[in-house]
Amino acid sequence: MKDLAIVTKLMMSEKRDILISILVGFIAGIAGVGLFAASGYLISKAALAPPLYALIVLTSTVKLLGFTRALTRYAERYFSHRATFTILSNLRVSFFEKIEPLAPGIFQKYRSGDLLARIVGDIESLQNFFLRVFYPPIVLALVFLSTIFFTAFFSLYAALVLFLGLILTGFVVPAIFAIKQRKIDQDVRENRSDLSTEVTEYLYGFRDLKIYQQLDTRESQLLSASDKYIQEQEIEGINKLFSQSLNTLVSHVITAIVLGLGVYLIANGSLEGLLLAMLVMISITVFEDASPMAAFPIYYHDNQRAARRLFQVVKQDTNTKKENLASLPETVPSVCMDEVTFSFEDQGRPTLRNVSFELKKGSKTAIVGPSGSGKSTILQLLLKLYEPSRGDIKLNDVPLATSNKESIWNIANVVLQDNHFFFGTIKDNLLLAGDDLTDEQLNEALQKVMLDRFSLSDNVLEKGANLSGGEKQRLAIARALLKKGKLWLLDEPTSSVDALTEKNVHERILEEAENDTLILVSHRLAGMEKMDQILVMDQGQLIESGSYQELMNKKGYFYEMKEIERNLL
């Protein structure tokens, strides 16, 4: 309910269209009831050969009600659908604003296919919230109560029967199917999420599946997920049709009761025979507005689960208000970690354990160690992509916990192990560093990373599929060079580059970062002599630190790593 309350709040921003929709929907419903009531009365009255002027008045009333019903029904559709599309737009914008700050670490929690199903499928499902959940009960209640009040002037018993029909078709029948629908909705959404995940992984892994000849196996899994989803959709459709059929049956039974009751009252002299056709026509027509209620529980539970799945992605700790977060100054930062421990979600083993170090402003630091020792995690914590489980991290003596993420990213030149490249040109991808960069600056950056053979107009495929691993890394370094941040965070920036090119690129980076704070994560130990400090990690712990010469003289873990590398090369 809390998640639907958020949707309702966003929906009420379009209250003008909502109120107009309810008003014209009510008028259309009442006009429809009045049209058939007047038609029934006209037929009965005409049989008694009344004066011509009486027939003219009745005929004109029927025509007026017919025009009113048609026009208001069109207006209802227009304003209700316009409100729905605007509500969907507001919902997408609101969700994007919430998910944007979480994007860097969101794939650690959700598989891409599941996330796609939520962002696309669940938001699309919420288009039914206003049209199928919020709006119909209001119009139904207004039209039914007005009709019952009108009918009570002619027959209190007929009004009571209509009220009974309202209770049955508006509440009892939907409630019966709501219990079963809750389980069906859960199965439909879970199967849709599974199907979306299978499709995404099938497309992303197509090449590897083909190479390892596992395409048929994966296809069978995909078809199985598709069949399950289709089967659950069929069950949902059958349940919906059964609910609507039962609602229609109840309305016909109520109409038959009204007819039988009218005949009985006429026989007793308690009701004019002239009114029988009118009461029957009222009963037939008023239940037209009750038919959407048959599907009410289906759409309600569907929307409830969609809202829950959607906002589950963007739920955050509300204890820290965004407006209370400090912005870091755009100066060269010092870095301090104090007893930092970190574990990934649902992972018992800590990735970092009691890591402490201090880096001075403008210092050059290398973090080395075997794979899985926590080197990359340190950079991710400095970027505030994750929060430490315990301990403090400070930049310029300002705690990261109270710092604005955007201000951290603003001063950081970042090259990670996996850098994304967008479909477009070399220029498009370099301009991520700044929209105001000139072609001369872009070409200069390419030259510094030895990519001057590329033209700014050269195409880049999605994810840089037409670039080699080394070219991707150097293009990412070129972006970092262009950004001109004061904090350099480099994670294996040249792991796919040959030794000579690596040496030249490292020299360029050190030249550009001469006065900045630089942290380099690397498996390779070449060029470590130029670093002010080296941090040696192993199994999530900082086991050694010092300058290159200090660590070599110590003849500890770093010395052993260096000797092994020297012997291999």
C-alpha positions as CSV (number, residue, x, y, z in Angstrom):
1,M,0.0,0.0,0.0
2,K,2.9,2.4,0.7
3,D,4.2,1.9,-2.8
4,L,0.8,2.5,-4.3
5,A,0.6,5.7,-2.2
6,I,3.6,7.0,-4.0
7,V,2.0,6.3,-7.4
8,T,-1.2,8.0,-6.1
9,K,0.7,11.1,-5.0
10,L,2.3,11.3,-8.5
11,M,-1.1,10.7,-10.1
12,M,-2.7,13.6,-8.1
13,S,-0.4,16.1,-9.8
14,E,-2.8,15.7,-12.7
15,K,-5.9,16.4,-10.6
16,R,-7.5,18.7,-13.1
17,D,-7.8,15.9,-15.8
18,I,-8.7,13.4,-13.1
19,L,-11.6,15.5,-11.8
20,I,-12.8,16.2,-15.3
21,S,-12.6,12.5,-16.1
22,I,-14.7,11.6,-13.0
23,L,-17.2,14.4,-13.7
24,V,-17.8,13.5,-17.4
25,G,-17.7,9.8,-16.6
26,F,-20.5,10.3,-14.0
27,I,-22.5,12.4,-16.5
28,A,-22.0,9.7,-19.2
29,G,-23.2,7.0,-16.8
30,I,-26.2,8.9,-15.7
31,A,-27.0,9.9,-19.2
32,G,-26.9,6.2,-20.3
33,V,-29.2,5.2,-17.5
34,G,-31.5,8.1,-18.2
35,L,-31.5,7.3,-22.0
36,F,-32.7,3.7,-21.5
37,A,-35.1,4.7,-18.7
38,A,-36.7,7.3,-20.9
39,S,-36.8,4.8,-23.8
40,G,-38.7,2.3,-21.7
41,Y,-41.1,4.9,-20.5
42,L,-41.6,6.2,-24.0
43,I,-42.4,2.7,-25.3
44,S,-45.0,2.1,-22.6
45,K,-46.5,5.6,-22.9
46,A,-46.7,5.3,-26.7
47,A,-48.8,2.1,-26.3
48,L,-51.5,4.2,-24.5
49,A,-51.8,6.7,-27.5
50,P,-50.9,9.9,-25.5
51,P,-51.2,13.4,-27.0
52,L,-48.6,14.2,-29.7
53,Y,-46.9,16.9,-27.6
54,A,-46.1,14.3,-24.9
55,L,-44.5,12.0,-27.4
56,I,-42.5,14.9,-28.8
57,V,-41.2,15.8,-25.4
58,L,-40.2,12.2,-24.6
59,T,-38.6,11.7,-28.0
60,S,-36.6,14.9,-27.6
61,T,-35.5,13.9,-24.2
62,V,-34.3,10.6,-25.5
63,K,-32.3,12.3,-28.3
64,L,-30.8,14.8,-25.9
65,L,-29.7,12.1,-23.5
66,G,-28.2,10.1,-26.5
67,F,-26.1,13.1,-27.6
68,T,-25.1,13.8,-24.0
69,R,-24.0,10.3,-23.5
70,A,-22.0,10.1,-26.7
71,L,-20.2,13.5,-26.1
72,T,-19.4,12.8,-22.4
73,R,-18.2,9.3,-23.2
74,Y,-15.8,10.7,-25.7
75,A,-14.7,13.4,-23.2
76,E,-14.2,10.8,-20.6
77,R,-12.0,8.7,-22.8
78,Y,-10.0,11.8,-23.9
79,F,-9.3,13.2,-20.4
80,S,-8.8,9.9,-18.7
81,H,-6.3,8.7,-21.2
82,R,-4.5,12.1,-21.3
83,A,-4.2,11.9,-17.5
84,T,-2.9,8.3,-17.8
85,F,-0.2,9.1,-20.2
86,T,0.9,12.2,-18.2
87,I,0.9,10.1,-15.0
88,L,3.1,7.5,-16.7
89,S,5.5,10.2,-17.8
90,N,5.7,11.6,-14.3
91,L,6.3,8.1,-12.9
92,R,9.1,7.4,-15.3
93,V,10.8,10.8,-14.5
94,S,10.4,10.2,-10.8
95,F,11.8,6.7,-11.0
96,F,14.7,7.8,-13.1
97,E,15.6,10.6,-10.6
98,K,15.6,8.0,-7.8
99,I,17.6,5.3,-9.7
100,E,20.2,7.6,-11.2
101,P,22.3,8.0,-8.1
102,L,22.1,4.2,-7.5
103,A,23.1,3.3,-11.0
104,P,26.8,2.7,-10.4
105,G,26.2,-0.2,-8.0
106,I,22.7,-1.4,-8.9
107,F,23.8,-4.3,-11.0
108,Q,25.4,-5.8,-7.9
109,K,21.9,-6.4,-6.6
110,Y,19.8,-7.0,-9.7
111,R,20.3,-9.0,-12.8
112,S,20.1,-6.9,-15.9
113,G,17.1,-8.8,-17.3
114,D,15.1,-8.5,-14.1
115,L,15.9,-4.8,-13.9
116,L,14.7,-4.3,-17.5
117,A,11.5,-6.2,-16.6
118,R,10.9,-3.8,-13.7
119,I,11.8,-0.6,-15.5
120,V,9.8,-1.4,-18.6
121,G,7.1,-4.0,-17.7
122,D,6.2,-2.8,-14.2
123,I,5.9,0.9,-15.2
124,E,3.7,-0.1,-18.2
125,S,1.5,-2.1,-15.8
126,L,0.9,1.0,-13.7
127,Q,-0.9,2.6,-16.7
128,N,-3.9,0.7,-15.5
129,F,-3.9,2.1,-12.0
130,F,-6.0,5.2,-12.8
131,L,-8.1,3.6,-15.6
132,R,-8.8,0.3,-13.9
133,V,-8.3,0.8,-10.2
134,F,-8.7,4.4,-9.0
135,Y,-11.4,5.7,-11.5
136,P,-14.0,2.9,-11.9
137,P,-15.1,2.5,-8.2
138,I,-15.7,6.3,-7.9
139,V,-17.8,6.5,-11.1
140,L,-19.6,3.2,-10.2
141,A,-20.6,4.5,-6.7
142,L,-21.8,7.9,-8.0
143,V,-23.9,6.4,-10.8
144,F,-25.3,3.5,-8.8
145,L,-26.2,5.6,-5.8
146,S,-27.8,8.3,-8.0
147,T,-29.8,5.6,-9.8
148,I,-30.9,3.9,-6.6
149,F,-32.0,7.3,-5.2
150,F,-34.0,7.9,-8.4
151,T,-35.6,4.4,-8.4
152,A,-36.6,4.8,-4.8
153,F,-39.2,7.5,-5.8
154,F,-41.1,4.9,-7.8
155,S,-40.4,1.6,-5.9
156,L,-38.4,1.2,-2.7
157,Y,-38.3,-2.5,-3.2
158,A,-36.7,-2.2,-6.7
159,A,-34.2,0.3,-5.2
160,L,-33.2,-2.3,-2.5
161,V,-32.8,-5.0,-5.2
162,L,-30.5,-2.6,-7.2
163,F,-28.5,-1.9,-4.0
164,L,-28.1,-5.6,-3.4
165,G,-26.8,-5.9,-7.0
166,L,-24.3,-3.1,-6.3
167,I,-23.0,-5.0,-3.3
168,L,-22.7,-8.2,-5.2
169,T,-21.2,-6.9,-8.4
170,G,-19.1,-4.1,-6.9
171,F,-17.7,-5.9,-3.8
172,V,-18.6,-9.6,-3.3
173,V,-17.7,-11.1,-6.7
174,P,-14.5,-9.1,-7.0
175,A,-13.5,-10.0,-3.4
176,I,-14.0,-13.7,-4.2
177,F,-11.6,-13.6,-7.2
178,A,-9.1,-11.3,-5.4
179,I,-7.8,-14.1,-3.2
180,K,-7.0,-16.3,-6.2
181,Q,-5.7,-13.5,-8.3
182,R,-3.0,-12.6,-5.7
183,K,-1.2,-15.9,-6.3
184,I,-1.6,-15.6,-10.1
185,D,-0.2,-12.1,-10.3
186,Q,2.9,-13.2,-8.3
187,D,3.5,-16.1,-10.7
188,V,3.0,-13.9,-13.8
189,R,5.5,-11.3,-12.7
190,E,8.1,-13.8,-11.5
191,N,7.9,-15.7,-14.9
192,R,8.1,-12.4,-16.8
193,S,11.2,-11.4,-14.9
194,D,12.7,-14.9,-15.5
195,L,11.9,-14.6,-19.2
196,S,13.4,-11.2,-19.5
197,T,16.6,-12.3,-17.7
198,E,16.9,-15.4,-20.0
199,V,16.5,-13.3,-23.1
200,T,19.1,-10.7,-22.0
201,E,21.7,-13.3,-21.1
202,Y,21.0,-15.3,-24.3
203,L,21.7,-12.2,-26.4
204,Y,24.7,-11.0,-24.4
205,G,26.2,-14.5,-24.3
206,F,25.3,-15.6,-27.8
207,R,28.9,-15.7,-29.1
208,D,30.3,-17.7,-26.1
209,L,27.3,-20.1,-26.3
210,K,28.0,-20.6,-30.0
211,I,31.7,-21.2,-29.4
212,Y,31.1,-23.7,-26.6
213,Q,28.2,-25.4,-28.5
214,Q,25.7,-24.7,-25.7
215,L,23.3,-22.7,-27.8
216,D,20.7,-25.5,-27.9
217,T,20.8,-25.9,-24.2
218,R,20.3,-22.2,-23.6
219,E,17.5,-22.1,-26.2
220,S,15.6,-24.8,-24.4
221,Q,15.9,-22.9,-21.1
222,L,14.6,-19.8,-22.9
223,L,11.7,-21.6,-24.5
224,S,10.9,-23.2,-21.1
225,A,10.7,-19.8,-19.5
226,S,8.6,-18.5,-22.4
227,D,6.2,-21.4,-22.1
228,K,5.8,-20.8,-18.3
229,Y,5.1,-17.1,-18.8
230,I,2.5,-17.8,-21.6
231,Q,0.9,-20.5,-19.4
232,E,0.6,-18.0,-16.4
233,Q,-0.8,-15.4,-18.8
234,E,-3.5,-17.9,-20.0
235,I,-4.4,-18.6,-16.4
236,E,-4.7,-14.9,-15.7
237,G,-6.9,-14.4,-18.7
238,I,-9.2,-17.3,-17.8
239,N,-9.6,-15.9,-14.3
240,K,-10.4,-12.5,-15.6
241,L,-13.0,-13.8,-18.1
242,F,-14.6,-16.0,-15.4
243,S,-14.8,-13.0,-13.1
244,Q,-16.5,-10.9,-15.7
245,S,-18.8,-13.7,-16.7
246,L,-19.9,-14.2,-13.1
247,N,-20.5,-10.5,-12.7
248,T,-22.6,-10.4,-15.9
249,L,-24.6,-13.4,-14.7
250,V,-25.3,-11.7,-11.3
251,S,-26.4,-8.5,-13.1
252,H,-28.8,-10.5,-15.3
253,V,-30.2,-12.3,-12.3
254,I,-30.8,-8.9,-10.6
255,T,-32.6,-7.7,-13.7
256,A,-34.8,-10.8,-13.7
257,I,-35.6,-10.2,-10.0
258,V,-36.5,-6.5,-10.8
259,L,-38.8,-7.7,-13.6
260,G,-40.5,-10.3,-11.4
261,L,-40.8,-7.9,-8.5
262,G,-42.3,-5.3,-10.8
263,V,-44.9,-7.7,-12.1
264,Y,-45.8,-8.7,-8.6
265,L,-46.1,-5.0,-7.5
266,I,-48.3,-4.2,-10.5
267,A,-50.5,-7.2,-9.8
268,N,-51.0,-5.8,-6.2
269,G,-51.6,-2.3,-7.4
270,S,-48.5,-1.0,-5.7
271,L,-46.9,0.1,-9.0
272,E,-48.1,1.6,-12.2
273,G,-47.7,-0.8,-15.2
274,L,-46.4,2.2,-17.2
275,L,-43.2,2.1,-15.1
276,L,-42.3,-1.6,-15.5
277,A,-40.3,-1.2,-18.7
278,M,-38.5,1.8,-17.3
279,L,-37.4,-0.1,-14.2
280,V,-36.2,-3.1,-16.2
281,M,-34.3,-0.8,-18.6
282,I,-32.7,1.0,-15.7
283,S,-31.5,-2.3,-14.2
284,I,-30.1,-3.5,-17.5
285,T,-28.2,-0.2,-18.1
286,V,-26.8,0.6,-14.6
287,F,-24.8,-2.6,-14.4
288,E,-22.8,-1.6,-17.5
289,D,-20.7,0.6,-15.1
290,A,-20.3,-2.4,-12.8
291,S,-18.6,-4.6,-15.3
292,P,-15.2,-3.0,-14.9
293,M,-15.3,-4.0,-11.2
294,A,-15.0,-7.6,-12.2
295,A,-11.4,-6.9,-13.3
296,F,-10.8,-4.6,-10.4
297,P,-9.0,-7.1,-8.1
298,I,-6.9,-8.3,-11.0
299,Y,-5.6,-4.9,-11.9
300,Y,-5.3,-3.9,-8.2
301,H,-3.0,-6.7,-7.2
302,D,-1.2,-6.4,-10.5
303,N,-0.5,-2.7,-9.8
304,Q,0.3,-3.3,-6.1
305,R,2.9,-5.9,-7.0
306,A,4.3,-3.7,-9.9
307,A,4.7,-0.7,-7.6
308,R,6.4,-2.9,-4.9
309,R,8.8,-4.4,-7.4
310,L,9.5,-1.0,-8.9
311,F,10.2,1.0,-5.8
312,Q,12.0,-1.9,-4.2
313,V,14.9,-1.0,-6.5
314,V,15.2,2.6,-5.4
315,K,14.6,2.2,-1.6
316,Q,17.3,3.9,0.2
317,D,18.3,4.8,3.7
318,T,16.3,7.9,4.5
319,N,18.3,8.8,7.6
320,T,20.7,10.9,5.5
321,K,19.0,13.7,3.7
322,K,20.5,14.7,0.4
323,E,20.3,18.4,1.4
324,N,22.5,17.7,4.4
325,L,25.3,16.2,2.3
326,A,28.4,18.4,2.0
327,S,30.0,19.2,-1.4
328,L,33.7,18.6,-1.6
329,P,35.9,21.6,-2.7
330,E,37.4,21.3,-6.2
331,T,41.0,21.2,-4.8
332,V,43.7,18.5,-4.7
333,P,42.4,16.1,-2.0
334,S,44.1,14.2,0.7
335,V,42.8,10.6,1.3
336,C,42.3,8.8,4.6
337,M,40.9,5.4,5.4
338,D,40.5,4.5,9.1
339,E,39.8,0.9,10.1
340,V,37.6,0.3,7.0
341,T,35.8,-3.0,6.8
342,F,33.5,-3.9,3.9
343,S,31.4,-6.9,2.7
344,F,29.3,-7.2,-0.4
345,E,25.6,-7.8,0.2
346,D,24.7,-11.4,1.0
347,Q,28.4,-12.3,1.2
348,G,29.7,-13.5,4.5
349,R,33.4,-13.1,3.8
350,P,34.6,-9.5,4.2
351,T,36.2,-8.1,1.1
352,L,38.2,-5.5,3.2
353,R,39.2,-5.9,6.9
354,N,40.4,-3.0,9.0
355,V,42.2,-1.2,6.2
356,S,43.8,2.1,7.3
357,F,46.1,4.4,5.4
358,E,46.7,8.1,4.7
359,L,47.6,9.7,1.4
360,K,48.9,13.3,1.3
361,K,47.7,15.9,-1.2
362,G,49.4,15.5,-4.5
363,S,50.9,12.1,-3.6
364,K,51.3,9.2,-6.0
365,T,50.2,5.8,-4.6
366,A,50.1,2.3,-6.0
367,I,47.9,-0.4,-4.6
368,V,49.2,-3.9,-5.5
369,G,48.4,-7.5,-4.6
370,P,47.0,-10.7,-5.9
371,S,43.5,-10.9,-7.5
372,G,40.7,-10.8,-5.0
373,S,42.7,-8.9,-2.4
374,G,40.4,-5.9,-2.4
375,K,42.3,-3.4,-4.5
376,S,39.4,-2.4,-6.8
377,T,37.0,-2.3,-3.9
378,I,39.1,0.5,-2.3
379,L,38.6,2.6,-5.4
380,Q,34.8,1.9,-5.4
381,L,34.6,2.9,-1.8
382,L,36.4,6.2,-2.5
383,L,33.9,6.8,-5.3
384,K,31.1,6.1,-2.8
385,L,29.7,3.5,-5.1
386,Y,29.4,1.4,-1.8
387,E,29.3,2.3,1.8
388,P,31.8,0.7,4.2
389,S,30.4,-1.7,6.8
390,R,32.6,-0.2,9.4
391,G,35.2,2.6,9.6
392,D,35.6,6.0,8.1
393,I,36.8,7.4,4.8
394,K,37.8,11.0,4.4
395,L,38.7,13.3,1.5
396,N,40.3,16.6,2.7
397,D,39.3,15.6,6.2
398,V,35.6,15.6,5.1
399,P,33.9,12.2,5.8
400,L,32.6,10.6,2.7
401,A,29.5,9.5,4.6
402,T,28.4,13.1,4.7
403,S,29.7,14.1,1.2
404,N,27.6,14.5,-1.9
405,K,28.4,11.7,-4.5
406,E,28.3,14.2,-7.4
407,S,31.0,16.4,-5.8
408,I,33.2,13.3,-5.4
409,W,32.7,12.3,-9.0
410,N,33.3,15.8,-10.2
411,I,36.9,15.9,-8.9
412,A,37.7,12.4,-9.9
413,N,39.4,11.2,-13.1
414,V,38.4,7.5,-13.2
415,V,39.6,4.6,-15.3
416,L,38.1,1.3,-14.2
417,Q,38.7,-2.2,-15.5
418,D,35.5,-2.2,-17.4
419,N,34.8,1.1,-19.2
420,H,31.6,1.7,-21.2
421,F,31.6,3.1,-24.7
422,F,28.5,4.3,-26.4
423,F,27.4,3.7,-30.0
424,G,28.5,6.8,-31.9
425,T,31.9,8.2,-32.8
426,I,35.3,8.7,-31.1
427,K,34.3,12.3,-30.5
428,D,31.0,11.4,-28.9
429,N,32.7,9.2,-26.4
430,L,35.4,11.7,-25.6
431,L,32.9,14.5,-25.1
432,L,31.7,12.7,-22.0
433,A,34.6,14.5,-20.3
434,G,33.1,17.9,-21.2
435,D,30.7,19.4,-23.8
436,D,32.8,22.5,-24.3
437,L,36.0,20.6,-25.4
438,T,37.4,21.6,-28.8
439,D,38.5,19.2,-31.6
440,E,42.0,20.4,-31.0
441,Q,41.9,19.3,-27.3
442,L,40.3,15.9,-28.3
443,N,43.0,15.2,-30.9
444,E,45.7,16.2,-28.4
445,A,44.3,13.7,-25.8
446,L,44.3,10.9,-28.4
447,Q,47.9,11.7,-29.3
448,K,49.0,11.5,-25.6
449,V,47.6,7.9,-25.4
450,M,49.0,7.0,-28.8
451,L,45.7,6.8,-30.5
452,D,46.3,9.6,-33.0
453,R,45.7,7.2,-35.9
454,F,42.0,7.5,-35.0
455,S,39.9,10.3,-36.5
456,L,37.3,12.0,-34.3
457,S,34.6,10.9,-36.8
458,D,35.5,7.2,-36.6
459,N,32.6,5.0,-35.6
460,V,32.4,3.2,-32.2
461,L,30.0,0.3,-32.0
462,E,28.0,-0.5,-28.9
463,K,30.3,-1.3,-25.9
464,G,33.2,-0.5,-28.2
465,A,32.8,-3.9,-30.0
466,N,35.1,-2.7,-32.9
467,L,37.9,-1.6,-30.5
468,S,40.6,-3.9,-29.1
469,G,41.1,-4.2,-25.3
470,G,44.1,-1.9,-25.3
471,E,42.4,0.7,-27.5
472,K,39.4,0.8,-25.1
473,Q,41.7,1.3,-22.1
474,R,43.6,4.1,-23.8
475,L,40.4,5.8,-25.0
476,A,39.2,5.7,-21.4
477,I,42.5,7.2,-20.3
478,A,42.1,9.9,-22.9
479,R,38.7,10.8,-21.4
480,A,40.3,11.0,-18.0
481,L,43.0,13.3,-19.3
482,L,40.4,15.6,-20.7
483,K,38.4,15.9,-17.5
484,K,41.1,17.6,-15.6
485,G,40.0,16.3,-12.2
486,K,42.2,16.6,-9.1
487,L,41.9,12.9,-7.9
488,W,43.1,10.1,-10.2
489,L,41.6,6.7,-9.6
490,L,43.1,4.2,-12.1
491,D,42.2,0.5,-11.9
492,E,44.5,-1.6,-14.1
493,P,44.4,1.1,-16.8
494,T,46.9,-0.5,-19.1
495,S,46.5,-4.2,-18.4
496,S,45.8,-4.9,-22.1
497,V,48.5,-2.7,-23.5
498,D,52.0,-3.8,-24.6
499,A,54.9,-2.9,-22.4
500,L,56.4,-0.1,-24.5
501,T,53.0,1.6,-25.0
502,E,52.3,1.1,-21.3
503,K,55.5,2.9,-20.3
504,N,54.7,5.9,-22.5
505,V,51.1,6.2,-21.4
506,H,52.2,6.0,-17.7
507,E,54.6,8.8,-18.2
508,R,51.9,10.9,-19.8
509,I,49.5,10.2,-16.9
510,L,52.2,11.2,-14.3
511,E,52.9,14.4,-16.2
512,E,49.2,15.3,-16.3
513,A,48.8,14.4,-12.6
514,E,52.0,16.0,-11.4
515,N,50.2,18.2,-8.9
516,D,47.2,15.9,-8.3
517,T,46.5,13.0,-6.0
518,L,46.8,9.7,-7.9
519,I,45.9,6.2,-6.9
520,L,46.9,3.4,-9.2
521,V,45.7,-0.2,-8.8
522,S,47.9,-2.7,-10.7
523,H,49.1,-6.3,-10.9
524,R,52.2,-5.3,-12.8
525,L,55.0,-3.9,-10.7
526,A,56.9,-2.1,-13.5
527,G,57.4,1.6,-12.9
528,M,56.6,1.4,-9.1
529,E,59.8,3.3,-8.4
530,K,58.1,6.5,-9.5
531,M,55.4,6.1,-6.8
532,D,55.6,8.0,-3.5
533,Q,54.0,5.1,-1.6
534,I,53.0,1.5,-2.3
535,L,50.2,-0.3,-0.5
536,V,50.3,-4.1,-0.6
537,M,47.0,-5.9,-0.2
538,D,46.3,-9.6,0.5
539,Q,43.0,-11.3,1.4
540,G,41.4,-7.9,2.1
541,Q,44.1,-6.7,4.5
542,L,46.8,-4.1,4.1
543,I,50.0,-6.1,4.9
544,E,52.7,-3.7,3.8
545,S,53.2,-0.1,2.9
546,G,56.1,2.2,2.1
547,S,58.2,3.5,-0.8
548,Y,59.5,1.1,-3.5
549,Q,63.0,1.1,-1.9
550,E,61.7,0.6,1.6
551,L,59.7,-2.4,0.5
552,M,62.5,-3.9,-1.5
553,N,64.9,-3.5,1.5
554,K,62.3,-5.1,3.8
555,K,62.3,-8.2,1.6
556,G,58.7,-9.1,2.4
557,Y,55.6,-9.8,0.3
558,F,56.2,-7.0,-2.2
559,Y,59.9,-8.1,-2.7
560,E,58.7,-11.7,-3.4
561,M,56.2,-10.5,-5.9
562,K,58.8,-8.4,-7.7
563,E,61.3,-11.3,-7.8
564,I,58.6,-13.6,-9.3
565,E,57.7,-11.0,-11.9
566,R,61.4,-10.4,-12.8
567,N,62.0,-14.2,-13.2
568,L,59.0,-14.6,-15.4
569,L,59.9,-11.7,-17.7
